[in-house]
Amino acid sequence: MVQFAFEVGMTLLIIGGILLALGVPISISMGIGSVAAVFVVLPGDKVAITSAQRIYTGINSFSLLAIPFFILAGNIMNNGGIAKRLINFAKALIGFVPGSLAQTNILANMFFGAVSGSGVAAAAAIGGVVNPLQEEENYEKAYSAAVNIASAPCGMLIPPSNTFIVYSLASGGASIAALFMAGYLPGILWGLGCMGLAGFYAKKLGYKAMPVKGLSIKLKLFLDAIPALFLIVIIVGGILGGIFTPTEASCIAVIYSIILSIAYRSITPKQLYYIFLNSAKTTGMIIFMIGISGILSWVMSFTKLPTLMANSLMAITDNQIIIMLLMNFIMLIMGCLMDPTPAILIFTPIFLPIAQTLGYDIVHFGVIMVFNFCIGTITPPVGPILFTGCKVSGLKIENVIKRLMPFFILETALLLLITFVPEISLLIPKLAGLIQ
């Protein structure tokens, strides 16, 4: 069995690796590699039907319907005037601290993430508005870009979060509601950490506070932002109250964001058409990846590859701390090389059984995994948020990396804290009665 699993694993790695090196998209590379591995496992006449069945099984999930709707809701919010109102509200809250425009960027990314669930959308929408304001106040462009990039992944942790939905599927049934609630404190901790570091550099660089003066102005900005912020109440309250499922919440988010954008008169029917089109393209890529991962998961299960890899890792050491550090290190490295969705689909069936053997809760490990791959979104060579933030700022990656490195170190330290202090992730789900 070990030799058989080794042959299958090498087939996957060699074919998939060669295709990736040739520039073939990861979904295609993984799909061809997985089908090639099925040829090692089954007779040739059964490969096609087995692969097709695995793809269908992989996407035949009601929970997956939440992904296209949350993507659509995020894109509508990105174009519907919601970002600007959240930025103004954040400025009213945090304008009294040094480097207040950078702090506003971070807080607005947290708010936008809490209503859209997309780190890339946050980096584009919030950064696109705040960066020019910072430039007018003579902020260093690399500093502004680094702050925007480093804080944008909050949206992947603070619910709603498509990455948690993908993990729920890959884990075999972790509660989406519990995962959503588990993401709150780590996401807030990420944002607060960025605010602390940004404040330190703001003092060092001499950036002043820009408080919003006048209670009436603050009240107006708050009232303008209430409709957008109320979406958080609707989604979280509805899920916790048992009024609707996360999937149904995603549909409500779409309807609410369309109504809000129309009320703000910031979106046209033509724009809405392109928003739907772009959302469909993004959804197609993600769903295709999930379907292809069904073949990979079946091959791994059939050959018991995860068990063999777990035993190999456990053979290195029986020290729980070292094993978790090794898994985190591997996920950090792989997060730099691939998008979160394929990374979660590939590594969940490998690492989750090891984590559960060590006594880790399935929800807690989901937060650890998503946190790892959130860091990957701001690191080269793949980093989608890194590229988006650089594009918005008009800078090259090499110009931003120096300012981004302290944030990367901070977030890696926070990852270790979340890994070894389970209550940070599990406190809110426990209080909500979602887990024991």
C-alpha positions as CSV (number, residue, x, y, z in Angstrom):
1,M,0.0,0.0,0.0
2,V,2.8,2.4,0.8
3,Q,4.5,1.8,-2.6
4,F,1.1,2.2,-4.3
5,A,0.4,5.5,-2.5
6,F,3.9,6.7,-3.3
7,E,3.4,6.0,-7.0
8,V,0.0,7.9,-7.0
9,G,1.5,10.8,-5.0
10,M,4.5,11.1,-7.4
11,T,2.2,11.1,-10.4
12,L,0.2,13.9,-8.9
13,L,3.3,15.9,-8.0
14,I,5.3,15.4,-11.2
15,I,2.4,16.0,-13.7
16,G,0.9,18.8,-11.7
17,G,4.3,20.4,-11.0
18,I,5.4,20.3,-14.7
19,L,2.1,21.9,-15.8
20,L,2.4,24.7,-13.1
21,A,6.0,25.3,-14.2
22,L,4.7,25.8,-17.7
23,G,2.2,28.4,-16.6
24,V,-0.9,26.3,-16.7
25,P,-3.6,27.5,-14.2
26,I,-3.5,25.6,-11.0
27,S,-7.1,24.3,-11.4
28,I,-6.2,22.7,-14.8
29,S,-2.8,21.5,-13.5
30,M,-4.5,19.9,-10.4
31,G,-7.3,18.4,-12.5
32,I,-4.9,16.8,-15.1
33,G,-2.6,15.5,-12.3
34,S,-5.6,14.1,-10.4
35,V,-7.0,12.3,-13.5
36,A,-3.5,10.9,-14.3
37,A,-3.4,9.6,-10.7
38,V,-6.8,7.9,-11.3
39,F,-5.2,6.0,-14.2
40,V,-2.7,4.5,-11.7
41,V,-5.6,3.5,-9.4
42,L,-8.3,2.3,-11.8
43,P,-8.5,0.6,-15.3
44,G,-8.6,3.0,-18.2
45,D,-12.3,2.5,-19.1
46,K,-13.4,3.6,-15.6
47,V,-11.3,6.7,-15.3
48,A,-13.6,9.1,-17.2
49,I,-16.8,8.1,-15.4
50,T,-15.2,8.0,-12.0
51,S,-13.7,11.5,-12.5
52,A,-17.0,12.9,-13.7
53,Q,-18.8,11.4,-10.7
54,R,-16.2,12.9,-8.3
55,I,-16.6,16.4,-9.9
56,Y,-20.4,16.2,-9.6
57,T,-20.2,15.0,-6.0
58,G,-17.7,17.7,-5.2
59,I,-20.0,20.5,-6.2
60,N,-23.4,18.9,-5.2
61,S,-23.7,20.9,-2.0
62,F,-26.4,23.3,-0.9
63,S,-23.9,25.2,1.2
64,L,-21.8,26.1,-1.9
65,L,-24.7,28.3,-3.2
66,A,-23.5,30.9,-0.6
67,I,-20.3,31.5,-2.5
68,P,-21.7,33.0,-5.7
69,F,-24.2,35.1,-3.7
70,F,-21.5,36.5,-1.3
71,I,-19.2,37.2,-4.3
72,L,-22.0,39.0,-6.0
73,A,-22.9,41.0,-2.9
74,G,-19.3,42.0,-2.4
75,N,-19.0,43.2,-6.0
76,I,-22.2,45.2,-5.7
77,M,-20.9,46.8,-2.5
78,N,-17.6,47.5,-4.2
79,N,-19.4,49.6,-6.9
80,G,-22.4,50.8,-5.0
81,G,-21.1,53.7,-2.9
82,I,-21.0,51.7,0.3
83,A,-17.2,51.8,0.6
84,K,-17.1,55.6,0.7
85,R,-19.7,55.8,3.5
86,L,-17.8,53.2,5.6
87,I,-14.6,55.2,5.1
88,N,-16.3,58.4,6.3
89,F,-17.7,56.6,9.3
90,A,-14.2,55.1,10.1
91,K,-12.7,58.6,9.8
92,A,-15.2,60.0,12.3
93,L,-14.3,57.2,14.8
94,I,-10.6,57.2,14.5
95,G,-9.6,60.6,13.2
96,F,-8.1,61.8,16.5
97,V,-5.1,59.4,16.4
98,P,-1.8,60.1,14.6
99,G,-1.8,58.9,11.0
100,S,-5.6,58.9,11.1
101,L,-6.0,58.4,7.4
102,A,-4.0,55.1,7.6
103,Q,-6.0,54.1,10.6
104,T,-9.2,54.9,8.7
105,N,-8.0,52.6,5.9
106,I,-7.6,49.7,8.3
107,L,-10.9,50.3,10.1
108,A,-12.8,50.7,6.8
109,N,-11.2,47.4,5.6
110,M,-12.6,45.7,8.7
111,F,-16.0,47.2,8.1
112,F,-16.0,46.4,4.4
113,G,-14.8,42.9,5.1
114,A,-17.6,42.4,7.6
115,V,-20.2,43.2,4.9
116,S,-18.6,41.8,1.8
117,G,-16.3,39.0,2.8
118,S,-13.7,39.7,0.2
119,G,-10.1,40.9,1.0
120,V,-9.4,41.7,-2.7
121,A,-12.6,43.8,-3.0
122,A,-11.7,45.6,0.2
123,A,-8.1,46.4,-1.0
124,A,-9.6,47.8,-4.3
125,A,-12.6,49.7,-2.9
126,I,-11.1,51.1,0.3
127,G,-7.6,51.6,-1.0
128,G,-8.9,53.3,-4.2
129,V,-10.6,56.0,-2.1
130,V,-8.2,56.4,0.8
131,N,-4.8,56.3,-1.1
132,P,-5.4,59.5,-3.0
133,L,-6.4,61.3,0.3
134,Q,-3.2,60.1,1.9
135,E,-1.2,61.2,-1.1
136,E,-2.7,64.7,-0.7
137,E,-1.5,64.8,2.9
138,N,2.0,63.7,1.8
139,Y,1.9,60.2,3.2
140,E,4.6,58.0,1.8
141,K,3.0,55.9,-1.0
142,A,4.7,52.7,0.0
143,Y,3.5,53.1,3.6
144,S,-0.1,53.8,2.5
145,A,-0.1,50.8,0.1
146,A,1.4,48.5,2.8
147,V,-1.3,49.5,5.4
148,N,-4.1,48.9,2.8
149,I,-2.6,45.5,1.7
150,A,-1.8,44.3,5.3
151,S,-5.3,45.0,6.6
152,A,-7.5,43.9,3.7
153,P,-7.4,40.1,4.6
154,C,-9.5,41.0,7.7
155,G,-12.5,40.4,5.3
156,M,-11.6,36.8,4.8
157,L,-11.8,36.2,8.6
158,I,-14.6,38.5,9.7
159,P,-17.8,36.9,8.4
160,P,-19.2,36.4,5.9
161,S,-16.2,34.5,4.5
162,N,-16.1,32.3,1.4
163,T,-12.9,30.7,2.6
164,F,-14.7,29.3,5.7
165,I,-17.5,27.9,3.4
166,V,-14.8,26.1,1.3
167,Y,-13.1,24.8,4.5
168,S,-16.5,23.5,5.7
169,L,-16.9,21.5,2.5
170,A,-13.3,20.2,2.6
171,S,-13.5,19.3,6.2
172,G,-16.5,17.1,5.7
173,G,-19.1,19.2,7.5
174,A,-17.7,21.7,10.0
175,S,-20.5,24.1,10.9
176,I,-20.4,27.2,8.7
177,A,-22.2,29.2,11.4
178,A,-19.6,28.1,14.0
179,L,-16.8,29.0,11.6
180,F,-18.3,32.4,10.9
181,M,-18.5,33.2,14.6
182,A,-15.0,31.8,15.2
183,G,-13.5,34.2,12.7
184,Y,-14.6,37.4,14.5
185,L,-12.0,37.7,17.2
186,P,-9.0,36.6,15.0
187,G,-10.2,39.0,12.3
188,I,-10.5,41.9,14.8
189,L,-7.2,40.9,16.4
190,W,-5.6,41.1,12.9
191,G,-7.1,44.6,12.4
192,L,-6.1,45.9,15.8
193,G,-2.6,44.6,15.3
194,C,-2.3,46.5,12.0
195,M,-3.7,49.6,13.7
196,G,-1.0,49.4,16.4
197,L,1.8,49.0,14.0
198,A,0.5,51.7,11.6
199,G,0.2,54.0,14.6
200,F,3.8,53.3,15.6
201,Y,5.1,54.2,12.1
202,A,2.8,57.2,11.8
203,K,4.5,58.7,14.9
204,K,7.9,57.9,13.5
205,L,7.1,59.4,10.1
206,G,5.4,62.4,11.6
207,Y,1.8,61.9,10.3
208,K,-0.7,64.0,12.2
209,A,-4.2,63.3,13.4
210,M,-7.1,64.7,11.3
211,P,-10.1,64.6,13.6
212,V,-13.6,65.1,12.3
213,K,-14.9,68.2,14.1
214,G,-18.4,68.8,15.2
215,L,-20.8,66.3,16.8
216,S,-23.4,67.0,14.1
217,I,-21.0,66.1,11.3
218,K,-20.0,62.9,13.1
219,L,-23.7,62.0,13.6
220,K,-24.4,62.6,9.9
221,L,-21.5,60.3,8.9
222,F,-22.8,57.6,11.3
223,L,-26.3,57.9,10.0
224,D,-25.0,57.6,6.4
225,A,-23.2,54.4,7.3
226,I,-25.9,52.7,9.4
227,P,-27.7,51.1,6.4
228,A,-24.4,49.4,5.3
229,L,-23.5,48.4,8.8
230,F,-27.0,47.0,9.4
231,L,-26.2,44.3,6.9
232,I,-23.8,42.8,9.6
233,V,-26.7,42.7,12.0
234,I,-29.0,41.1,9.5
235,I,-26.5,38.4,8.5
236,V,-25.1,37.5,12.0
237,G,-28.4,38.0,13.8
238,G,-30.3,35.9,11.3
239,I,-27.8,33.0,11.4
240,L,-27.5,33.0,15.2
241,G,-31.2,33.4,15.7
242,G,-31.9,30.4,13.4
243,I,-34.0,32.6,11.1
244,F,-32.0,31.6,8.0
245,T,-29.0,29.5,7.0
246,P,-25.7,31.1,5.8
247,T,-26.7,30.2,2.3
248,E,-30.0,32.1,2.7
249,A,-28.1,34.9,4.3
250,S,-26.0,35.3,1.2
251,C,-29.1,35.8,-0.9
252,I,-30.4,38.4,1.5
253,A,-27.0,40.2,1.3
254,V,-27.4,40.4,-2.5
255,I,-30.9,41.8,-2.3
256,Y,-30.0,44.3,0.5
257,S,-26.9,45.5,-1.3
258,I,-28.8,46.1,-4.6
259,I,-31.5,48.0,-2.8
260,L,-28.9,50.1,-0.9
261,S,-26.9,50.8,-4.1
262,I,-30.1,52.0,-5.9
263,A,-31.0,54.1,-2.9
264,Y,-27.6,55.7,-3.0
265,R,-28.0,56.3,-6.7
266,S,-24.5,55.0,-7.2
267,I,-25.1,52.1,-9.6
268,T,-26.7,51.9,-13.1
269,P,-28.3,48.9,-14.9
270,K,-25.3,48.8,-17.2
271,Q,-22.9,48.6,-14.3
272,L,-25.1,45.9,-12.7
273,Y,-24.9,43.8,-15.8
274,Y,-21.0,43.8,-15.7
275,I,-21.1,43.2,-11.9
276,F,-23.2,40.0,-12.5
277,L,-20.9,39.0,-15.4
278,N,-17.7,39.4,-13.3
279,S,-19.3,37.6,-10.4
280,A,-20.2,34.7,-12.6
281,K,-16.7,34.5,-13.9
282,T,-15.2,34.5,-10.4
283,T,-17.8,31.9,-9.2
284,G,-17.0,29.7,-12.2
285,M,-13.3,29.6,-11.3
286,I,-14.0,28.8,-7.7
287,I,-16.6,26.1,-8.4
288,F,-14.5,24.5,-11.0
289,M,-11.6,24.3,-8.6
290,I,-13.9,22.7,-6.0
291,G,-15.2,20.2,-8.5
292,I,-11.7,19.2,-9.5
293,S,-10.7,18.9,-5.9
294,G,-13.3,16.1,-5.7
295,I,-11.1,13.9,-7.9
296,L,-8.1,14.7,-5.8
297,S,-9.9,14.0,-2.5
298,W,-11.1,10.6,-3.9
299,V,-7.6,9.6,-5.0
300,M,-6.2,10.6,-1.6
301,S,-8.9,8.7,0.3
302,F,-8.6,5.6,-2.0
303,T,-4.8,5.4,-1.5
304,K,-4.9,6.5,2.2
305,L,-2.4,9.2,1.3
306,P,-3.4,11.5,4.2
307,T,-3.0,8.8,6.7
308,L,0.4,7.9,5.4
309,M,1.5,11.5,5.4
310,A,0.2,12.0,8.9
311,N,2.1,9.0,10.1
312,S,5.2,10.3,8.4
313,L,4.8,13.6,10.1
314,M,4.1,12.0,13.5
315,A,7.2,9.8,13.1
316,I,9.4,12.9,13.0
317,T,8.3,13.9,16.5
318,D,5.5,13.3,19.0
319,N,5.7,16.9,20.3
320,Q,2.4,18.6,19.7
321,I,3.9,22.1,19.5
322,I,6.6,21.1,16.9
323,I,4.0,19.3,14.8
324,M,1.7,22.3,14.7
325,L,4.7,24.6,14.0
326,L,5.6,22.3,11.1
327,M,2.1,22.4,9.7
328,N,1.9,26.1,10.0
329,F,5.2,26.5,8.3
330,I,4.1,24.3,5.4
331,M,0.8,26.2,5.0
332,L,2.6,29.6,5.2
333,I,4.9,28.5,2.4
334,M,2.2,27.0,0.2
335,G,0.0,30.0,0.9
336,C,2.6,32.1,-0.9
337,L,2.4,29.8,-3.9
338,M,-1.3,29.4,-4.4
339,D,-4.7,31.0,-3.8
340,P,-6.6,30.2,-0.6
341,T,-9.3,28.1,-2.2
342,P,-7.1,25.4,-3.8
343,A,-4.8,25.5,-0.8
344,I,-7.7,24.8,1.6
345,L,-9.0,22.1,-0.7
346,I,-5.6,20.4,-0.9
347,F,-4.4,20.6,2.6
348,T,-7.5,20.2,4.7
349,P,-7.8,16.4,4.1
350,I,-4.1,16.0,4.8
351,F,-3.6,18.2,7.9
352,L,-7.1,18.1,9.6
353,P,-6.8,14.4,10.7
354,I,-3.4,15.2,12.3
355,A,-4.8,18.2,14.1
356,Q,-7.7,16.2,15.4
357,T,-5.3,13.4,16.6
358,L,-3.6,16.2,18.6
359,G,-6.9,17.2,20.1
360,Y,-7.6,20.3,18.0
361,D,-11.2,21.2,17.4
362,I,-12.3,21.1,13.8
363,V,-13.5,24.8,13.9
364,H,-10.3,26.0,15.6
365,F,-8.2,24.3,13.0
366,G,-10.3,25.9,10.3
367,V,-9.4,29.3,11.7
368,I,-5.7,28.4,11.8
369,M,-5.8,27.3,8.2
370,V,-7.6,30.3,6.9
371,F,-5.4,32.6,8.9
372,N,-2.3,31.0,7.3
373,F,-3.7,31.4,3.8
374,C,-4.8,35.0,4.6
375,I,-1.1,35.8,5.2
376,G,-0.4,34.1,1.8
377,T,-2.7,36.6,0.0
378,I,-0.3,39.5,0.9
379,T,3.0,37.7,0.0
380,P,4.6,37.2,-3.3
381,P,4.7,35.5,-5.8
382,V,0.9,34.8,-6.0
383,G,-0.6,37.2,-3.3
384,P,-3.9,38.4,-4.9
385,I,-4.4,41.1,-2.3
386,L,-0.7,42.2,-2.7
387,F,-1.1,42.6,-6.4
388,T,-4.5,44.4,-6.1
389,G,-3.1,46.8,-3.4
390,C,0.0,47.6,-5.6
391,K,-2.2,48.2,-8.6
392,V,-4.5,50.6,-6.7
393,S,-1.5,52.5,-5.4
394,G,0.4,52.5,-8.7
395,L,3.5,51.0,-7.1
396,K,5.6,48.0,-8.0
397,I,5.7,45.1,-5.5
398,E,9.4,45.7,-4.7
399,N,8.6,49.2,-3.6
400,V,6.1,48.0,-1.1
401,I,7.7,44.9,0.4
402,K,10.0,46.8,2.8
403,R,7.1,48.6,4.4
404,L,5.0,45.4,4.4
405,M,7.6,43.2,6.1
406,P,6.8,44.4,9.7
407,F,3.1,43.6,9.1
408,F,4.0,40.2,7.8
409,I,6.1,39.5,11.0
410,L,3.2,40.8,13.2
411,E,0.6,38.6,11.5
412,T,2.8,35.6,11.7
413,A,3.1,36.2,15.5
414,L,-0.7,36.5,15.7
415,L,-1.0,33.2,13.9
416,L,1.1,31.5,16.6
417,L,-1.1,33.1,19.2
418,I,-4.3,31.9,17.6
419,T,-2.7,28.4,17.1
420,F,-1.8,27.9,20.8
421,V,-4.7,29.8,22.4
422,P,-7.8,28.1,21.2
423,E,-10.3,30.3,23.1
424,I,-9.5,33.2,20.8
425,S,-11.3,31.3,18.1
426,L,-13.8,29.2,20.1
427,L,-15.1,31.7,22.7
428,I,-17.8,33.3,20.5
429,P,-19.1,30.0,19.0
430,K,-19.3,28.5,22.5
431,L,-21.2,31.5,23.9
432,A,-23.5,31.3,20.9
433,G,-24.1,27.6,21.6
434,L,-22.8,26.5,18.3
435,I,-20.1,24.2,19.7
436,Q,-19.6,22.5,23.1
